[in-house]
Amino acid sequence: MKREERLKFCETCSNKKFDLNQGTICGLTMKIADFENQCDDYNENMLYTKKILERKSNIGASKTKRVINYFIDINLSCILALLIIAISPNEFENFIFFPIIFLYYFLTEYFFNKSIAKFLTRTKIVNKKGIQPTVKELLIRNLCRFIPFEQFSFLGSNSKGWHDSFSNTTVIDDK
């Protein structure tokens, strides 16, 4: 993990301190953060996190981009599923359509923090901390896509679908 990635994490921690020579440091160790995936001493600063979320909500992806993402991704994942079904034995075709769509979304979002459509529209997925979602958040996000009528959950004023709400994730512009 690079220092920039750690700093994004540290920004929401109540243990952070600022040192004129080193910049942002851990207030417990008085050193620059050196954790790999997560910090065991992380303590969320709720006030600061709220400010970050308010700022992030202002740059959330537009409904237009979200609709474009949906149509591109659903078509790509269905084409992929149909191609795999075409080359698979007939007895499996009824069972692999939805898992392929799930894997399309989950794997692209896990490895790239965005689907193919999000690459094209320059958007990405973040969790409530403004960082890449965890595996658990991605699992919830992508399982929720199969809730009946989930696509219509975007019709509200906040542009958040159920797969965003239940997983505490959102799609933002990737600048």
URCORCOR-V127827 format. One record per residue. N is the residue number from 1. RES is the residue in three letters. OMEGA is omega in whole degrees, 0 to 359 (* if undefined). Layout:
n = [N & N]
res = [RES & RES]
omega = [OMEGA & OMEGA]
This chain:
n = [1 & 2 & 3 & 4 & 5 & 6 & 7 & 8 & 9 & 10 & 11 & 12 & 13 & 14 & 15 & 16 & 17 & 18 & 19 & 20 & 21 & 22 & 23 & 24 & 25 & 26 & 27 & 28 & 29 & 30 & 31 & 32 & 33 & 34 & 35 & 36 & 37 & 38 & 39 & 40 & 41 & 42 & 43 & 44 & 45 & 46 & 47 & 48 & 49 & 50 & 51 & 52 & 53 & 54 & 55 & 56 & 57 & 58 & 59 & 60 & 61 & 62 & 63 & 64 & 65 & 66 & 67 & 68 & 69 & 70 & 71 & 72 & 73 & 74 & 75 & 76 & 77 & 78 & 79 & 80 & 81 & 82 & 83 & 84 & 85 & 86 & 87 & 88 & 89 & 90 & 91 & 92 & 93 & 94 & 95 & 96 & 97 & 98 & 99 & 100 & 101 & 102 & 103 & 104 & 105 & 106 & 107 & 108 & 109 & 110 & 111 & 112 & 113 & 114 & 115 & 116 & 117 & 118 & 119 & 120 & 121 & 122 & 123 & 124 & 125 & 126 & 127 & 128 & 129 & 130 & 131 & 132 & 133 & 134 & 135 & 136 & 137 & 138 & 139 & 140 & 141 & 142 & 143 & 144 & 145 & 146 & 147 & 148 & 149 & 150 & 151 & 152 & 153 & 154 & 155 & 156 & 157 & 158 & 159 & 160 & 161 & 162 & 163 & 164 & 165 & 166 & 167 & 168 & 169 & 170 & 171 & 172 & 173 & 174 & 175]
res = [MET & LYS & ARG & GLU & GLU & ARG & LEU & LYS & PHE & CYS & GLU & THR & CYS & SER & ASN & LYS & LYS & PHE & ASP & LEU & ASN & GLN & GLY & THR & ILE & CYS & GLY & LEU & THR & MET & LYS & ILE & ALA & ASP & PHE & GLU & ASN & GLN & CYS & ASP & ASP & TYR & ASN & GLU & ASN & MET & LEU & TYR & THR & LYS & LYS & ILE & LEU & GLU & ARG & LYS & SER & ASN & ILE & GLY & ALA & SER & LYS & THR & LYS & ARG & VAL & ILE & ASN & TYR & PHE & ILE & ASP & ILE & ASN & LEU & SER & CYS & ILE & LEU & ALA & LEU & LEU & ILE & ILE & ALA & ILE & SER & PRO & ASN & GLU & PHE & GLU & ASN & PHE & ILE & PHE & PHE & PRO & ILE & ILE & PHE & LEU & TYR & TYR & PHE & LEU & THR & GLU & TYR & PHE & PHE & ASN & LYS & SER & ILE & ALA & LYS & PHE & LEU & THR & ARG & THR & LYS & ILE & VAL & ASN & LYS & LYS & GLY & ILE & GLN & PRO & THR & VAL & LYS & GLU & LEU & LEU & ILE & ARG & ASN & LEU & CYS & ARG & PHE & ILE & PRO & PHE & GLU & GLN & PHE & SER & PHE & LEU & GLY & SER & ASN & SER & LYS & GLY & TRP & HIS & ASP & SER & PHE & SER & ASN & THR & THR & VAL & ILE & ASP & ASP & LYS]
omega = [180 & 180 & 180 & 180 & 178 & 182 & 177 & 179 & 183 & 183 & 182 & 182 & 180 & 178 & 185 & 175 & 177 & 179 & 183 & 182 & 187 & 185 & 180 & 180 & 175 & 180 & 179 & 182 & 184 & 178 & 174 & 181 & 180 & 179 & 181 & 183 & 177 & 181 & 180 & 182 & 182 & 177 & 188 & 175 & 188 & 181 & 180 & 179 & 179 & 179 & 179 & 180 & 178 & 179 & 181 & 181 & 179 & 180 & 177 & 180 & 182 & 177 & 179 & 178 & 179 & 179 & 177 & 178 & 182 & 184 & 178 & 184 & 181 & 178 & 178 & 182 & 177 & 177 & 178 & 180 & 180 & 177 & 180 & 178 & 181 & 181 & 182 & 175 & 185 & 184 & 181 & 189 & 179 & 186 & 188 & 184 & 182 & 176 & 179 & 178 & 178 & 182 & 177 & 181 & 186 & 184 & 179 & 180 & 179 & 185 & 186 & 182 & 180 & 174 & 179 & 179 & 180 & 172 & 183 & 182 & 179 & 175 & 178 & 181 & 173 & 175 & 185 & 177 & 180 & 180 & 181 & 180 & 176 & 177 & 180 & 180 & 178 & 177 & 179 & 181 & 187 & 173 & 180 & 179 & 183 & 174 & 179 & 178 & 180 & 181 & 181 & 181 & 178 & 185 & 177 & 185 & 186 & 178 & 179 & 174 & 178 & 180 & 173 & 185 & 184 & 182 & 182 & 177 & 175 & 178 & 180 & 174 & 180 & 185 & *]
